[in-house]
């Protein structure tokens, strides 16, 4: 998966549709720890959004 695809999936973590979130989460978790730097970068950039932070934390814990 290309870095731009990973970033696009990470952006979809903000989607209010739980189904979209679960699909994106599954896709990202399947990529393993190689996506960790992108996740942490996005978490810092979206620190003002509690929902994004919570979802990012869940992803990091899942890796």
PDB file of N, CA, C and O in Angstrom:
ATOM      1  N   UNK A   1       0.852  -1.176   0.000  1.00  0.00           N
ATOM      2  CA  UNK A   1       0.000   0.000   0.000  1.00  0.00           C
ATOM      3  C   UNK A   1       0.894   1.235   0.000  1.00  0.00           C
ATOM      4  O   UNK A   1       1.865   1.315   0.753  1.00  0.00           O
ATOM      5  N   UNK A   2       0.560   2.172  -0.835  1.00  0.00           N
ATOM      6  CA  UNK A   2       1.321   3.407  -0.966  1.00  0.00           C
ATOM      7  C   UNK A   2       1.050   4.335   0.225  1.00  0.00           C
ATOM      8  O   UNK A   2      -0.024   4.275   0.823  1.00  0.00           O
ATOM      9  N   UNK A   3       2.021   5.191   0.568  1.00  0.00           N
ATOM     10  CA  UNK A   3       1.823   6.127   1.685  1.00  0.00           C
ATOM     11  C   UNK A   3       0.587   7.005   1.521  1.00  0.00           C
ATOM     12  O   UNK A   3      -0.100   7.287   2.503  1.00  0.00           O
ATOM     13  N   UNK A   4       0.292   7.442   0.293  1.00  0.00           N
ATOM     14  CA  UNK A   4      -0.897   8.283   0.104  1.00  0.00           C
ATOM     15  C   UNK A   4      -2.185   7.502   0.370  1.00  0.00           C
ATOM     16  O   UNK A   4      -3.178   8.081   0.810  1.00  0.00           O
ATOM     17  N   UNK A   5      -2.178   6.197   0.107  1.00  0.00           N
ATOM     18  CA  UNK A   5      -3.345   5.360   0.412  1.00  0.00           C
ATOM     19  C   UNK A   5      -3.517   5.217   1.923  1.00  0.00           C
ATOM     20  O   UNK A   5      -4.637   5.252   2.434  1.00  0.00           O
ATOM     21  N   UNK A   6      -2.413   5.059   2.623  1.00  0.00           N
ATOM     22  CA  UNK A   6      -2.463   4.960   4.084  1.00  0.00           C
ATOM     23  C   UNK A   6      -3.011   6.254   4.669  1.00  0.00           C
ATOM     24  O   UNK A   6      -3.873   6.220   5.548  1.00  0.00           O
ATOM     25  N   UNK A   7      -2.518   7.395   4.190  1.00  0.00           N
ATOM     26  CA  UNK A   7      -3.000   8.683   4.693  1.00  0.00           C
ATOM     27  C   UNK A   7      -4.483   8.885   4.378  1.00  0.00           C
ATOM     28  O   UNK A   7      -5.215   9.453   5.189  1.00  0.00           O
ATOM     29  N   UNK A   8      -4.925   8.431   3.221  1.00  0.00           N
ATOM     30  CA  UNK A   8      -6.347   8.545   2.871  1.00  0.00           C
ATOM     31  C   UNK A   8      -7.200   7.714   3.825  1.00  0.00           C
ATOM     32  O   UNK A   8      -8.257   8.164   4.268  1.00  0.00           O
ATOM     33  N   UNK A   9      -6.744   6.508   4.139  1.00  0.00           N
ATOM     34  CA  UNK A   9      -7.477   5.670   5.091  1.00  0.00           C
ATOM     35  C   UNK A   9      -7.503   6.318   6.467  1.00  0.00           C
ATOM     36  O   UNK A   9      -8.533   6.314   7.141  1.00  0.00           O
ATOM     37  N   UNK A  10      -6.376   6.872   6.880  1.00  0.00           N
ATOM     38  CA  UNK A  10      -6.313   7.526   8.190  1.00  0.00           C
ATOM     39  C   UNK A  10      -7.299   8.688   8.246  1.00  0.00           C
ATOM     40  O   UNK A  10      -7.934   8.903   9.278  1.00  0.00           O
ATOM     41  N   UNK A  11      -7.438   9.436   7.163  1.00  0.00           N
ATOM     42  CA  UNK A  11      -8.393  10.546   7.128  1.00  0.00           C
ATOM     43  C   UNK A  11      -9.827  10.046   7.300  1.00  0.00           C
ATOM     44  O   UNK A  11     -10.670  10.745   7.862  1.00  0.00           O
ATOM     45  N   UNK A  12     -10.096   8.842   6.817  1.00  0.00           N
ATOM     46  CA  UNK A  12     -11.445   8.280   6.943  1.00  0.00           C
ATOM     47  C   UNK A  12     -11.775   7.847   8.368  1.00  0.00           C
ATOM     48  O   UNK A  12     -12.926   7.523   8.662  1.00  0.00           O
ATOM     49  N   UNK A  13     -10.792   7.837   9.249  1.00  0.00           N
ATOM     50  CA  UNK A  13     -11.069   7.497  10.645  1.00  0.00           C
ATOM     51  C   UNK A  13     -12.019   8.503  11.284  1.00  0.00           C
ATOM     52  O   UNK A  13     -12.670   8.187  12.280  1.00  0.00           O
ATOM     53  N   UNK A  14     -12.108   9.698  10.731  1.00  0.00           N
ATOM     54  CA  UNK A  14     -13.009  10.726  11.247  1.00  0.00           C
ATOM     55  C   UNK A  14     -14.449  10.539  10.784  1.00  0.00           C
ATOM     56  O   UNK A  14     -15.342  11.248  11.246  1.00  0.00           O
ATOM     57  N   UNK A  15     -14.681   9.603   9.886  1.00  0.00           N
ATOM     58  CA  UNK A  15     -16.025   9.407   9.340  1.00  0.00           C
ATOM     59  C   UNK A  15     -16.988   9.022  10.462  1.00  0.00           C
ATOM     60  O   UNK A  15     -16.694   8.115  11.240  1.00  0.00           O
ATOM     61  N   UNK A  16     -18.129   9.696  10.553  1.00  0.00           N
ATOM     62  CA  UNK A  16     -19.087   9.385  11.620  1.00  0.00           C
ATOM     63  C   UNK A  16     -19.781   8.029  11.453  1.00  0.00           C
ATOM     64  O   UNK A  16     -20.349   7.504  12.410  1.00  0.00           O
ATOM     65  N   UNK A  17     -19.739   7.468  10.256  1.00  0.00           N
ATOM     66  CA  UNK A  17     -20.358   6.165   9.997  1.00  0.00           C
ATOM     67  C   UNK A  17     -19.494   5.064  10.614  1.00  0.00           C
ATOM     68  O   UNK A  17     -18.353   4.859  10.200  1.00  0.00           O
ATOM     69  N   UNK A  18     -20.035   4.369  11.588  1.00  0.00           N
ATOM     70  CA  UNK A  18     -19.292   3.320  12.291  1.00  0.00           C
ATOM     71  C   UNK A  18     -18.850   2.208  11.346  1.00  0.00           C
ATOM     72  O   UNK A  18     -17.786   1.619  11.537  1.00  0.00           O
ATOM     73  N   UNK A  19     -19.653   1.920  10.337  1.00  0.00           N
ATOM     74  CA  UNK A  19     -19.295   0.895   9.362  1.00  0.00           C
ATOM     75  C   UNK A  19     -18.052   1.269   8.573  1.00  0.00           C
ATOM     76  O   UNK A  19     -17.189   0.429   8.319  1.00  0.00           O
ATOM     77  N   UNK A  20     -17.968   2.531   8.189  1.00  0.00           N
ATOM     78  CA  UNK A  20     -16.779   3.015   7.475  1.00  0.00           C
ATOM     79  C   UNK A  20     -15.573   2.902   8.390  1.00  0.00           C
ATOM     80  O   UNK A  20     -14.519   2.413   7.982  1.00  0.00           O
ATOM     81  N   UNK A  21     -15.729   3.355   9.627  1.00  0.00           N
ATOM     82  CA  UNK A  21     -14.624   3.283  10.585  1.00  0.00           C
ATOM     83  C   UNK A  21     -14.133   1.848  10.763  1.00  0.00           C
ATOM     84  O   UNK A  21     -12.927   1.602  10.741  1.00  0.00           O
ATOM     85  N   UNK A  22     -15.043   0.911  10.936  1.00  0.00           N
ATOM     86  CA  UNK A  22     -14.643  -0.481  11.158  1.00  0.00           C
ATOM     87  C   UNK A  22     -13.914  -1.054   9.944  1.00  0.00           C
ATOM     88  O   UNK A  22     -12.945  -1.799  10.095  1.00  0.00           O
ATOM     89  N   UNK A  23     -14.373  -0.711   8.752  1.00  0.00           N
ATOM     90  CA  UNK A  23     -13.709  -1.180   7.531  1.00  0.00           C
ATOM     91  C   UNK A  23     -12.299  -0.589   7.423  1.00  0.00           C
ATOM     92  O   UNK A  23     -11.340  -1.303   7.130  1.00  0.00           O
ATOM     93  N   UNK A  24     -12.189   0.701   7.659  1.00  0.00           N
ATOM     94  CA  UNK A  24     -10.888   1.374   7.595  1.00  0.00           C
ATOM     95  C   UNK A  24      -9.956   0.812   8.661  1.00  0.00           C
ATOM     96  O   UNK A  24      -8.775   0.581   8.399  1.00  0.00           O
ATOM     97  N   UNK A  25     -10.476   0.595   9.848  1.00  0.00           N
ATOM     98  CA  UNK A  25      -9.667   0.051  10.947  1.00  0.00           C
ATOM     99  C   UNK A  25      -9.102  -1.315  10.557  1.00  0.00           C
ATOM    100  O   UNK A  25      -7.924  -1.597  10.776  1.00  0.00           O
ATOM    101  N   UNK A  26      -9.948  -2.146   9.986  1.00  0.00           N
ATOM    102  CA  UNK A  26      -9.521  -3.481   9.551  1.00  0.00           C
ATOM    103  C   UNK A  26      -8.410  -3.383   8.502  1.00  0.00           C
ATOM    104  O   UNK A  26      -7.418  -4.109   8.564  1.00  0.00           O
ATOM    105  N   UNK A  27      -8.591  -2.480   7.543  1.00  0.00           N
ATOM    106  CA  UNK A  27      -7.588  -2.291   6.492  1.00  0.00           C
ATOM    107  C   UNK A  27      -6.253  -1.834   7.072  1.00  0.00           C
ATOM    108  O   UNK A  27      -5.197  -2.327   6.675  1.00  0.00           O
ATOM    109  N   UNK A  28      -6.302  -0.900   8.003  1.00  0.00           N
ATOM    110  CA  UNK A  28      -5.066  -0.385   8.593  1.00  0.00           C
ATOM    111  C   UNK A  28      -4.386  -1.423   9.479  1.00  0.00           C
ATOM    112  O   UNK A  28      -3.163  -1.563   9.440  1.00  0.00           O
ATOM    113  N   UNK A  29      -5.155  -2.142  10.268  1.00  0.00           N
ATOM    114  CA  UNK A  29      -4.563  -3.163  11.132  1.00  0.00           C
ATOM    115  C   UNK A  29      -3.891  -4.260  10.316  1.00  0.00           C
ATOM    116  O   UNK A  29      -2.889  -4.834  10.742  1.00  0.00           O
ATOM    117  N   UNK A  30      -4.442  -4.547   9.150  1.00  0.00           N
ATOM    118  CA  UNK A  30      -3.861  -5.576   8.288  1.00  0.00           C
ATOM    119  C   UNK A  30      -2.472  -5.178   7.790  1.00  0.00           C
ATOM    120  O   UNK A  30      -1.682  -6.041   7.407  1.00  0.00           O
ATOM    121  N   UNK A  31      -2.173  -3.897   7.791  1.00  0.00           N
ATOM    122  CA  UNK A  31      -0.869  -3.409   7.326  1.00  0.00           C
ATOM    123  C   UNK A  31       0.217  -3.568   8.387  1.00  0.00           C
ATOM    124  O   UNK A  31       1.406  -3.475   8.080  1.00  0.00           O
ATOM    125  N   UNK A  32      -0.184  -3.803   9.617  1.00  0.00           N
ATOM    126  CA  UNK A  32       0.803  -4.037  10.673  1.00  0.00           C
ATOM    127  C   UNK A  32       1.510  -2.776  11.137  1.00  0.00           C
ATOM    128  O   UNK A  32       1.072  -1.657  10.868  1.00  0.00           O
ATOM    129  N   UNK A  33       2.608  -2.985  11.837  1.00  0.00           N
ATOM    130  CA  UNK A  33       3.312  -1.878  12.482  1.00  0.00           C
ATOM    131  C   UNK A  33       3.993  -0.920  11.510  1.00  0.00           C
ATOM    132  O   UNK A  33       4.459   0.141  11.925  1.00  0.00           O
ATOM    133  N   UNK A  34       4.059  -1.264  10.248  1.00  0.00           N
ATOM    134  CA  UNK A  34       4.696  -0.366   9.275  1.00  0.00           C
ATOM    135  C   UNK A  34       3.952   0.962   9.150  1.00  0.00           C
ATOM    136  O   UNK A  34       4.528   1.953   8.702  1.00  0.00           O
ATOM    137  N   UNK A  35       2.671   0.990   9.543  1.00  0.00           N
ATOM    138  CA  UNK A  35       1.896   2.224   9.441  1.00  0.00           C
ATOM    139  C   UNK A  35       1.961   3.060  10.713  1.00  0.00           C
ATOM    140  O   UNK A  35       1.401   4.154  10.766  1.00  0.00           O
ATOM    141  N   UNK A  36       2.634   2.556  11.725  1.00  0.00           N
ATOM    142  CA  UNK A  36       2.689   3.248  13.013  1.00  0.00           C
ATOM    143  C   UNK A  36       3.184   4.694  12.897  1.00  0.00           C
ATOM    144  O   UNK A  36       2.562   5.576  13.489  1.00  0.00           O
ATOM    145  N   UNK A  37       4.259   4.983  12.175  1.00  0.00           N
ATOM    146  CA  UNK A  37       4.684   6.391  12.066  1.00  0.00           C
ATOM    147  C   UNK A  37       3.592   7.303  11.498  1.00  0.00           C
ATOM    148  O   UNK A  37       3.410   8.421  11.979  1.00  0.00           O
ATOM    149  N   UNK A  38       2.878   6.842  10.496  1.00  0.00           N
ATOM    150  CA  UNK A  38       1.804   7.651   9.908  1.00  0.00           C
ATOM    151  C   UNK A  38       0.666   7.844  10.902  1.00  0.00           C
ATOM    152  O   UNK A  38       0.073   8.922  10.961  1.00  0.00           O
ATOM    153  N   UNK A  39       0.356   6.815  11.681  1.00  0.00           N
ATOM    154  CA  UNK A  39      -0.699   6.930  12.691  1.00  0.00           C
ATOM    155  C   UNK A  39      -0.327   7.954  13.757  1.00  0.00           C
ATOM    156  O   UNK A  39      -1.145   8.796  14.129  1.00  0.00           O
ATOM    157  N   UNK A  40       0.889   7.880  14.240  1.00  0.00           N
ATOM    158  CA  UNK A  40       1.326   8.799  15.289  1.00  0.00           C
ATOM    159  C   UNK A  40       1.383  10.239  14.776  1.00  0.00           C
ATOM    160  O   UNK A  40       1.045  11.175  15.501  1.00  0.00           O
ATOM    161  N   UNK A  41       1.806  10.408  13.542  1.00  0.00           N
ATOM    162  CA  UNK A  41       1.843  11.742  12.938  1.00  0.00           C
ATOM    163  C   UNK A  41       0.433  12.318  12.836  1.00  0.00           C
ATOM    164  O   UNK A  41       0.212  13.488  13.148  1.00  0.00           O
ATOM    165  N   UNK A  42      -0.501  11.508  12.404  1.00  0.00           N
ATOM    166  CA  UNK A  42      -1.884  11.955  12.268  1.00  0.00           C
ATOM    167  C   UNK A  42      -2.509  12.239  13.625  1.00  0.00           C
ATOM    168  O   UNK A  42      -3.284  13.184  13.769  1.00  0.00           O
ATOM    169  N   UNK A  43      -2.177  11.433  14.608  1.00  0.00           N
ATOM    170  CA  UNK A  43      -2.720  11.635  15.954  1.00  0.00           C
ATOM    171  C   UNK A  43      -2.315  13.003  16.483  1.00  0.00           C
ATOM    172  O   UNK A  43      -3.137  13.713  17.062  1.00  0.00           O
ATOM    173  N   UNK A  44      -1.062  13.373  16.288  1.00  0.00           N
ATOM    174  CA  UNK A  44      -0.588  14.686  16.734  1.00  0.00           C
ATOM    175  C   UNK A  44      -1.286  15.807  15.968  1.00  0.00           C
ATOM    176  O   UNK A  44      -1.638  16.833  16.551  1.00  0.00           O
ATOM    177  N   UNK A  45      -1.483  15.619  14.681  1.00  0.00           N
ATOM    178  CA  UNK A  45      -2.101  16.651  13.849  1.00  0.00           C
ATOM    179  C   UNK A  45      -3.577  16.857  14.179  1.00  0.00           C
ATOM    180  O   UNK A  45      -4.117  17.938  13.946  1.00  0.00           O
ATOM    181  N   UNK A  46      -4.231  15.830  14.720  1.00  0.00           N
ATOM    182  CA  UNK A  46      -5.662  15.903  15.034  1.00  0.00           C
ATOM    183  C   UNK A  46      -5.916  15.872  16.538  1.00  0.00           C
ATOM    184  O   UNK A  46      -6.950  15.378  16.986  1.00  0.00           O
ATOM    185  N   UNK A  47      -4.983  16.392  17.306  1.00  0.00           N
ATOM    186  CA  UNK A  47      -5.088  16.330  18.766  1.00  0.00           C
ATOM    187  C   UNK A  47      -6.336  17.034  19.302  1.00  0.00           C
ATOM    188  O   UNK A  47      -6.785  16.726  20.406  1.00  0.00           O
ATOM    189  N   UNK A  48      -6.896  17.963  18.548  1.00  0.00           N
ATOM    190  CA  UNK A  48      -8.073  18.696  19.004  1.00  0.00           C
ATOM    191  C   UNK A  48      -9.363  17.887  18.856  1.00  0.00           C
ATOM    192  O   UNK A  48     -10.396  18.275  19.402  1.00  0.00           O
ATOM    193  N   UNK A  49      -9.318  16.791  18.139  1.00  0.00           N
ATOM    194  CA  UNK A  49     -10.512  15.976  17.891  1.00  0.00           C
ATOM    195  C   UNK A  49     -10.481  14.729  18.779  1.00  0.00           C
ATOM    196  O   UNK A  49      -9.705  13.804  18.538  1.00  0.00           O
ATOM    197  N   UNK A  50     -11.329  14.718  19.801  1.00  0.00           N
ATOM    198  CA  UNK A  50     -11.331  13.608  20.757  1.00  0.00           C
ATOM    199  C   UNK A  50     -11.661  12.267  20.102  1.00  0.00           C
ATOM    200  O   UNK A  50     -11.054  11.249  20.433  1.00  0.00           O
ATOM    201  N   UNK A  51     -12.609  12.262  19.183  1.00  0.00           N
ATOM    202  CA  UNK A  51     -13.006  11.010  18.526  1.00  0.00           C
ATOM    203  C   UNK A  51     -11.852  10.448  17.691  1.00  0.00           C
ATOM    204  O   UNK A  51     -11.590   9.245  17.720  1.00  0.00           O
ATOM    205  N   UNK A  52     -11.172  11.311  16.957  1.00  0.00           N
ATOM    206  CA  UNK A  52     -10.029  10.873  16.147  1.00  0.00           C
ATOM    207  C   UNK A  52      -8.938  10.326  17.066  1.00  0.00           C
ATOM    208  O   UNK A  52      -8.356   9.277  16.787  1.00  0.00           O
ATOM    209  N   UNK A  53      -8.667  11.025  18.145  1.00  0.00           N
ATOM    210  CA  UNK A  53      -7.649  10.576  19.101  1.00  0.00           C
ATOM    211  C   UNK A  53      -7.996   9.206  19.666  1.00  0.00           C
ATOM    212  O   UNK A  53      -7.136   8.330  19.756  1.00  0.00           O
ATOM    213  N   UNK A  54      -9.257   9.021  20.047  1.00  0.00           N
ATOM    214  CA  UNK A  54      -9.689   7.748  20.623  1.00  0.00           C
ATOM    215  C   UNK A  54      -9.513   6.620  19.612  1.00  0.00           C
ATOM    216  O   UNK A  54      -9.003   5.550  19.945  1.00  0.00           O
ATOM    217  N   UNK A  55      -9.933   6.866  18.391  1.00  0.00           N
ATOM    218  CA  UNK A  55      -9.821   5.839  17.357  1.00  0.00           C
ATOM    219  C   UNK A  55      -8.357   5.535  17.036  1.00  0.00           C
ATOM    220  O   UNK A  55      -7.995   4.381  16.807  1.00  0.00           O
ATOM    221  N   UNK A  56      -7.527   6.560  17.021  1.00  0.00           N
ATOM    222  CA  UNK A  56      -6.100   6.350  16.772  1.00  0.00           C
ATOM    223  C   UNK A  56      -5.484   5.516  17.892  1.00  0.00           C
ATOM    224  O   UNK A  56      -4.693   4.608  17.638  1.00  0.00           O
ATOM    225  N   UNK A  57      -5.854   5.832  19.127  1.00  0.00           N
ATOM    226  CA  UNK A  57      -5.341   5.061  20.266  1.00  0.00           C
ATOM    227  C   UNK A  57      -5.739   3.596  20.148  1.00  0.00           C
ATOM    228  O   UNK A  57      -4.929   2.709  20.420  1.00  0.00           O
ATOM    229  N   UNK A  58      -6.976   3.337  19.744  1.00  0.00           N
ATOM    230  CA  UNK A  58      -7.436   1.956  19.566  1.00  0.00           C
ATOM    231  C   UNK A  58      -6.615   1.241  18.498  1.00  0.00           C
ATOM    232  O   UNK A  58      -6.258   0.074  18.656  1.00  0.00           O
ATOM    233  N   UNK A  59      -6.323   1.943  17.422  1.00  0.00           N
ATOM    234  CA  UNK A  59      -5.516   1.351  16.351  1.00  0.00           C
ATOM    235  C   UNK A  59      -4.105   1.035  16.823  1.00  0.00           C
ATOM    236  O   UNK A  59      -3.588  -0.054  16.573  1.00  0.00           O
ATOM    237  N   UNK A  60      -3.488   1.983  17.502  1.00  0.00           N
ATOM    238  CA  UNK A  60      -2.117   1.778  17.983  1.00  0.00           C
ATOM    239  C   UNK A  60      -2.075   0.593  18.941  1.00  0.00           C
ATOM    240  O   UNK A  60      -1.162  -0.230  18.875  1.00  0.00           O
ATOM    241  N   UNK A  61      -3.057   0.506  19.826  1.00  0.00           N
ATOM    242  CA  UNK A  61      -3.115  -0.623  20.761  1.00  0.00           C
ATOM    243  C   UNK A  61      -3.319  -1.939  20.020  1.00  0.00           C
ATOM    244  O   UNK A  61      -2.797  -2.974  20.435  1.00  0.00           O
ATOM    245  N   UNK A  62      -4.074  -1.904  18.928  1.00  0.00           N
ATOM    246  CA  UNK A  62      -4.335  -3.104  18.145  1.00  0.00           C
ATOM    247  C   UNK A  62      -3.126  -3.617  17.386  1.00  0.00           C
ATOM    248  O   UNK A  62      -3.062  -4.789  17.015  1.00  0.00           O
ATOM    249  N   UNK A  63      -2.170  -2.731  17.157  1.00  0.00           N
ATOM    250  CA  UNK A  63      -0.963  -3.140  16.443  1.00  0.00           C
ATOM    251  C   UNK A  63      -0.028  -3.819  17.411  1.00  0.00           C
ATOM    252  O   UNK A  63       1.059  -4.247  17.022  1.00  0.00           O
TER     253      UNK A  63
END
